[in-house]
Amino acid sequence: MASAVWGSAPWWGPPPPAPARPLTDFDFCSGAQLQELTQLIQELGVQESWSEGPKPGPDLLQAKDFVFSLLGLVHRRDLRFPPQAELLLLRGGIREGSLDLGPAPLGPYARGPHYDASFTLLVPVLSLDGTGQELQPDVGSCYAWLFLPEQVRGTSVREAWQDCLGPPVPGGRDSIHPAQSKQTPKDPQISVDQLHGDVTEPEAHESLEKSPSNVSVPELPQQDVTDVDFPSPLKKTNGDVTKAADVSPVPQPSEAREAWPTLCPAQVAAWFFASLAAVAESLFPVPGAPRLVHAARHAGVTTILLATPGPPRRLLLFDLIPVVSVAGWPQEARSHSWAGPLASESSSFYLVPGGGGTERPGASRWQLCFARQELALKTRIPVPLLQAHAAAQALLRPLVAGTRVAAPYLLRTLLYWACERLPALYLARPENAGACCLGLLDELGRVLEAGTLPHYFLSGQKLGAGDGAASLLRALALLRRDPARALRAAVEEAKAARKGGGLAGVGGGAH
């Protein structure tokens, strides 16, 4: 009896071989298989997730409440801090490229030995309505000076901020004219971005550290800032953005603006840290609450480490940045056709105490920041490209340790430029994640070689790579010879961080 056949093979035999694929799935530089790289990137994405599902885990929510309450007590101590503030929480610290602060010394922190996950919190200490003439741009840069008039609504602003004033800027007449904004944009869903990581040169300015008695599990008196008799003035919502009460300086027509003193970002950052440190010293133990292990100021950033009660115990890093919120949209800012209209694009931007680009100590320039717009853009980026970017950041992390190169944010900017340059269908295909990751690294190498990258939001402006770009370029070339090995190491590091491994002391003798 003849046997049944499937095609030309017996039904009980092996299936016919798949059609031969063209040999196009190899990386020419390293010889790595792009399919293997994509699988490693997907595995890294699984390990990098803070918790299963789209919602943050209880550890993060508890730590977030701790930080919000801590800021509430700062207001209780110093009334210059606004009683209600618009807080923007980003997943990933500034060492992972969450913000553009330029090349700056940001401390010795490294994911793994020092923390398990990091976040950035923008804390407005002043709000402008965007209709005055308080801002003067520094031509040819991404910086601006912020003038303060004598009074605002009958209150002496200069007297209140006397310890944070810088010298007047002589001869300044040009100002930034943001587009008017009718309303604050609605909160996006939880503004917690994907985790990445990198480090910069250890150079702390001030620190307040609670040294653990055990380097693997810090044994500190458990502390909390919640006070049942003091309701937190910070209105918390399901998202990471809360409504703000505007304090809008209005220039006095009878006064020459050139004579107004400037608000110095370095002085504001020092005041912010001093106020927070004073509150931290007065905390009392609360069982089952997060513990404040360490706090230090690096450039314009206050970095704190919180140990969660667990299990498992984790160490979370929060970069707190005092900023000025400006309603409106600068006229020189560009639009983004690939993303379509963004509801938040014409609403507001920030002034941050940038760490780079200041040629003299104590320069009173603020750096323009578009964190809200970047958060809106990220929702339009295809998931495979986001995974590729997260993997590239993970590969970059050990290379930037001990440097002052602004590579992490440069890599983030290259992510936006890639969306303008490449077809959306190509970026959205999961099998292209490996090629996209290598492409981002190759583009970063070209930027490091050139030394600059066009600013994504400000037409005609450029981002600088910073000192050490040449050495990082050499290290990046070595990594490109074997990206699969580097990705395997990143996956193992992410597994360790997921188990709560970052409970060692911070910085050793650096502080």
C-alpha positions in Angstrom: 0.0 0.0 0.0 1.4 3.4 -0.9 2.1 5.7 1.9 0.5 9.0 2.2 2.8 11.9 1.4 3.0 15.5 2.3 4.4 17.1 -0.8 7.3 14.8 -1.7 8.1 13.5 1.8 6.3 10.8 3.9 3.9 12.1 6.4 5.9 10.5 9.2 9.2 12.1 8.1 10.7 15.4 9.1 9.1 18.6 7.7 10.7 20.0 4.6 13.5 22.6 5.2 12.6 26.2 5.2 13.5 28.2 2.1 17.0 29.5 2.2 17.3 33.1 3.5 19.7 35.5 2.0 22.7 36.2 4.1 21.7 39.7 5.1 21.2 39.2 8.8 24.9 39.7 9.9 26.6 42.8 11.3 29.4 43.6 8.8 31.6 45.2 11.5 31.5 42.4 14.1 30.1 39.4 12.3 27.4 39.1 14.9 24.0 37.7 13.9 21.4 40.4 14.1 18.8 37.8 15.2 20.9 36.9 18.2 21.4 40.5 19.1 17.6 41.1 18.8 16.9 38.2 21.1 19.4 39.5 23.7 17.8 43.0 23.5 14.4 41.5 24.1 15.7 39.5 27.1 17.3 42.7 28.4 14.0 44.4 28.1 12.3 41.7 30.2 15.0 42.0 32.9 14.9 45.9 32.9 11.2 46.0 33.6 10.6 47.2 37.2 7.6 45.1 37.6 5.3 42.9 35.6 2.7 44.8 33.6 2.5 48.5 32.8 2.0 49.8 36.3 4.9 50.6 38.7 5.5 48.2 41.6 4.7 49.0 45.3 8.4 49.7 46.0 8.4 52.6 43.5 5.1 54.0 44.6 6.1 53.9 48.3 9.5 55.6 47.5 7.7 58.2 45.3 5.3 59.1 48.2 8.4 59.4 50.5 10.1 61.9 48.2 6.9 63.9 47.7 6.4 64.1 51.5 10.0 65.1 51.9 9.5 68.0 49.5 6.4 68.9 51.5 8.5 69.2 54.7 11.0 71.4 52.7 8.2 73.8 52.0 7.3 73.8 55.7 10.8 74.8 56.6 11.3 77.4 53.8 8.2 79.2 52.4 10.0 80.2 49.2 9.4 76.7 48.1 6.0 76.7 46.4 3.2 75.0 48.5 2.1 73.3 45.3 4.4 72.3 42.5 4.2 70.6 39.2 6.3 67.6 39.6 7.6 65.6 36.6 9.0 62.2 37.4 11.1 60.4 34.7 12.4 56.9 34.8 16.1 56.9 34.6 18.5 59.3 36.3 20.5 62.1 34.7 23.4 59.8 34.4 21.2 57.7 32.0 20.5 60.7 29.8 17.1 61.6 31.2 17.9 65.3 30.8 20.4 67.5 29.0 22.7 69.0 31.7 25.8 69.0 29.5 29.1 67.5 30.6 29.1 67.8 34.4 30.5 66.0 37.4 27.6 64.0 38.7 29.1 61.7 41.4 30.4 58.2 41.6 27.0 56.3 41.4 26.9 53.1 39.3 24.0 50.8 38.9 24.6 47.5 40.5 27.1 48.4 43.3 25.2 51.5 44.4 21.6 51.3 43.3 19.1 49.1 41.6 17.0 51.7 39.7 17.1 55.4 39.2 14.7 58.3 38.6 14.7 62.0 37.8 12.3 64.4 39.5 11.9 68.0 38.2 10.8 70.3 41.1 9.8 73.8 40.0 10.8 76.5 42.6 9.4 79.3 40.5 6.9 79.6 37.6 6.7 82.2 34.9 3.7 82.9 32.8 5.7 83.5 29.6 4.3 87.0 28.9 7.0 89.1 30.6 10.6 89.9 29.6 12.4 88.0 32.3 14.4 85.7 30.1 17.4 86.8 28.0 19.0 84.1 25.8 22.7 83.6 25.6 23.2 83.9 21.9 24.7 80.8 20.3 23.9 78.4 23.2 21.1 76.6 24.9 21.3 78.9 27.9 19.5 82.0 29.2 19.6 84.4 32.0 16.6 84.8 34.3 16.0 88.4 35.6 14.1 89.1 38.8 12.0 92.3 39.1 11.7 94.1 42.5 8.2 92.9 43.3 5.6 90.4 42.2 2.0 91.0 43.3 3.2 93.3 46.1 5.8 90.8 47.4 9.5 91.6 47.3 11.0 88.9 45.1 14.6 90.1 45.3 14.5 90.2 49.1 13.1 86.7 49.2 15.8 85.3 46.9 18.6 87.6 48.1 20.9 84.6 48.8 20.4 83.2 45.3 21.0 86.3 43.2 23.7 86.6 40.6 25.2 89.8 39.0 23.1 91.7 36.4 23.8 91.1 32.8 25.0 94.4 31.2 23.6 95.5 27.9 21.1 92.7 27.6 18.0 93.6 25.5 16.9 90.5 23.6 14.5 88.2 25.4 12.8 84.9 24.8 9.2 85.2 23.8 7.4 82.0 24.4 4.1 81.3 22.6 1.1 81.8 24.8 -0.4 78.8 26.4 -4.0 78.6 27.4 -3.8 75.7 29.8 -1.5 73.2 31.3 -1.6 69.9 29.4 -3.3 66.9 30.8 -1.2 64.4 32.7 0.2 61.6 30.6 -0.1 58.1 32.1 2.6 57.3 34.6 5.7 59.3 33.4 8.2 56.6 34.3 10.5 55.9 31.5 12.6 52.8 30.7 15.6 52.2 32.9 19.0 52.8 31.5 22.3 53.6 33.3 25.6 55.3 33.1 28.0 57.2 35.4 30.2 60.2 35.4 33.2 61.5 37.2 32.9 61.4 41.0 33.0 65.0 42.2 30.6 65.8 44.9 30.1 69.3 46.2 28.1 68.6 49.3 26.8 65.4 50.9 24.7 64.2 53.7 25.2 60.4 54.0 23.7 57.8 56.4 26.4 55.2 56.3 25.1 51.6 56.5 26.8 49.3 59.0 26.6 46.4 56.5 27.6 47.0 52.9 25.2 44.4 51.6 22.2 45.4 53.6 22.4 48.9 55.1 21.3 48.7 58.7 20.0 52.2 59.4 17.2 53.4 61.6 14.2 53.4 59.3 13.1 56.9 58.5 10.1 58.4 56.9 9.0 62.0 56.3 5.2 61.4 56.5 3.6 63.4 59.3 0.0 62.6 60.2 -0.4 66.1 61.7 0.9 67.8 58.5 -0.9 67.1 55.2 1.4 67.0 52.3 1.1 70.2 50.2 2.1 68.3 47.1 -1.1 67.1 45.3 -0.4 63.6 44.0 -2.2 62.0 41.1 -2.1 58.7 39.3 0.4 60.3 36.9 3.7 62.0 37.6 2.6 65.5 36.9 0.7 67.5 39.4 -0.9 70.9 39.1 1.2 74.0 39.9 0.3 77.3 41.5 2.0 79.9 39.3 4.2 82.6 40.7 4.5 84.9 37.7 7.0 87.7 38.0 5.7 90.8 36.2 8.2 93.4 35.2 7.7 97.0 36.5 7.6 99.4 33.5 9.4 102.2 35.5 12.5 100.1 36.0 15.2 99.3 33.5 15.4 95.6 33.0 19.2 95.8 32.5 19.5 96.7 36.2 17.6 93.6 37.5 19.8 91.0 39.1 19.7 87.5 37.8 18.6 84.4 39.6 21.7 82.2 39.9 21.0 78.5 39.2 24.1 77.4 41.2 22.9 79.4 44.2 19.3 78.0 43.8 20.7 74.4 43.7 22.8 75.0 46.9 19.7 76.5 48.7 17.6 73.5 47.6 20.1 71.0 48.9 20.6 72.8 52.2 16.9 72.9 52.8 16.4 69.2 52.0 19.5 68.2 54.1 18.1 70.1 57.1 14.8 68.3 56.8 16.6 64.9 56.3 18.5 65.4 59.6 15.2 65.7 61.5 13.5 62.6 60.2 12.3 60.1 62.7 12.1 56.3 62.4 8.9 54.7 61.0 8.9 50.9 60.7 8.2 49.6 57.2 9.0 52.8 55.5 11.8 53.6 53.0 15.1 54.7 54.6 17.1 57.7 53.4 20.6 56.3 53.0 22.4 59.1 51.3 22.0 62.6 49.9 24.5 64.7 48.1 24.7 67.7 45.7 26.5 67.4 42.4 26.5 70.5 40.2 22.8 71.6 40.1 21.4 68.2 41.1 20.5 66.8 44.5 20.9 63.0 44.5 19.3 60.8 47.2 19.3 57.1 47.7 16.3 55.4 49.3 16.4 51.8 50.7 13.0 50.1 50.4 11.8 47.8 53.2 11.3 44.9 50.8 11.4 42.0 50.4 13.4 42.2 48.3 15.2 45.2 49.5 16.2 47.6 46.8 18.1 50.8 46.7 16.5 53.5 44.5 18.3 56.6 43.3 16.4 59.9 42.8 17.9 62.9 41.1 16.0 66.0 42.4 16.5 69.1 40.2 15.2 72.6 41.1 13.8 74.1 38.0 11.9 77.1 36.7 8.8 76.4 34.8 8.0 78.7 31.9 4.6 78.7 30.2 4.7 78.9 26.5 7.0 77.7 23.7 10.1 79.5 22.5 9.8 81.0 19.0 13.1 79.5 17.9 12.1 76.0 18.8 11.4 73.6 16.0 8.4 71.3 15.3 8.5 67.5 14.8 6.6 66.4 11.7 7.1 62.6 12.2 5.3 62.6 15.6 2.3 64.6 14.5 0.8 67.4 16.7 1.8 67.2 20.4 -0.7 68.6 22.9 2.1 69.6 25.3 4.4 71.2 22.7 3.1 74.7 23.1 2.4 74.5 26.8 5.7 74.9 28.8 9.3 74.2 29.1 11.9 74.3 31.9 15.0 76.1 33.0 17.4 73.8 34.7 20.8 74.5 36.4 22.9 72.9 33.6 26.2 71.6 34.6 28.0 72.2 31.3 28.8 75.2 29.1 29.7 77.6 31.9 33.1 79.0 31.3 33.4 80.8 34.6 32.5 79.6 38.1 29.2 80.8 39.4 27.9 81.7 35.9 24.2 82.7 36.3 22.9 81.0 33.2 20.0 78.5 33.1 19.8 75.7 30.5 16.6 75.3 28.5 15.0 71.9 29.0 12.2 70.2 27.1 11.6 67.2 29.3 7.8 67.4 28.9 8.0 67.4 25.1 10.5 64.5 25.2 8.0 62.5 27.3 5.3 63.2 24.8 7.6 62.2 21.9 8.5 58.9 23.6 4.9 57.8 23.4 5.1 58.0 19.5 8.4 56.1 19.2 8.0 52.4 18.1 8.6 49.9 20.9 11.4 48.0 19.0 13.3 51.2 18.6 12.8 52.0 22.3 14.2 48.6 23.2 17.2 49.2 20.9 17.9 52.5 22.6 17.6 51.0 26.1 20.1 48.3 25.0 22.5 50.9 23.6 22.3 52.8 26.9 23.1 49.7 28.8 26.1 49.0 26.6 27.2 52.6 27.0 26.9 52.6 30.8 30.3 51.1 31.7 32.1 53.1 29.0 31.2 56.5 30.5 32.1 55.6 34.0 34.5 58.2 35.4 34.1 60.6 32.4 32.3 63.9 31.9 31.1 63.0 28.4 27.4 63.9 27.8 27.0 60.7 25.7 23.8 59.3 27.3 21.8 62.3 26.3 23.4 62.5 22.9 22.2 58.9 22.4 18.7 59.9 23.4 18.7 62.8 20.9 19.9 60.4 18.2 16.8 58.4 18.9 14.6 61.3 17.9 16.6 62.1 14.8 16.3 58.4 13.8 12.5 58.7 13.8 12.7 61.6 11.3 15.2 59.8 9.1 13.9 56.2 8.9 10.5 54.8 7.9 8.2 54.1 10.7 7.4 50.6 9.4 11.1 49.7 9.5 11.5 51.0 13.1 8.3 49.2 14.2 9.5 45.7 13.1 10.7 43.7 16.2 13.4 41.8 14.1 15.1 45.2 13.4 15.9 46.0 17.1 19.4 44.6 16.8 20.2 46.6 13.7 18.7 49.7 15.3 20.9 49.3 18.4 24.0 49.0 16.3 23.0 51.9 14.2 22.5 54.2 17.3 26.0 53.2 18.6 27.5 53.9 15.1 25.8 57.3 15.0 27.0 58.1 18.5 30.6 57.3 17.3 30.2 59.8 14.5 28.9 62.4 16.9 31.8 61.9 19.3 34.2 62.2 16.4 32.6 65.5 15.3 32.2 66.8 18.8 28.7 68.2 18.4 25.2 67.2 17.5 22.3 69.4 16.3 19.9 70.2 19.1 16.6 68.5 18.5 14.4 71.3 19.8 16.3 74.5 19.2 17.1 75.4 15.6 20.7 76.3 15.0 21.9 75.1 18.4 24.3 72.2 19.0 24.9 69.8 21.9 28.5 69.3 22.8 30.1 66.0 23.5 32.4 67.3 26.3 35.8 66.3 27.4 36.9 62.7 27.0 35.0 62.2 23.7 38.1 60.8 22.0 38.7 58.1 24.7 35.0 57.1 24.7 35.2 56.8 20.9 38.0 54.3 21.2 36.1 52.3 23.8 33.0 52.4 21.7 35.0 51.0 18.7 36.2 48.1 20.9 32.6 47.3 22.0 31.5 47.2 18.3 33.9 44.4 17.7 31.7 42.1 19.9 28.3 43.6 20.7 26.8 40.2 21.6 29.3 39.7 24.5 28.5 43.2 25.8 24.7 42.5 25.6 25.1 39.3 27.5 27.0 41.1 30.3 24.2 43.8 30.4 21.5 41.1 30.7 23.4 39.5 33.7 23.7 43.0 35.3 20.0 43.6 34.9 19.2 40.2 36.5 21.3 41.2 39.5 19.6 44.6 39.8 16.2 43.0 39.6 17.1 40.9 42.6 18.0 44.0 44.6 21.7 43.8 44.4 22.6 47.5 44.7 23.0 47.8 48.5 26.7 48.6 48.8 28.1 51.8 50.2 28.3 54.8 47.8 31.6 56.3 46.7 33.8 54.9 49.4 36.1 57.8 50.4 34.8 60.0 47.6 32.6 62.0 50.0 
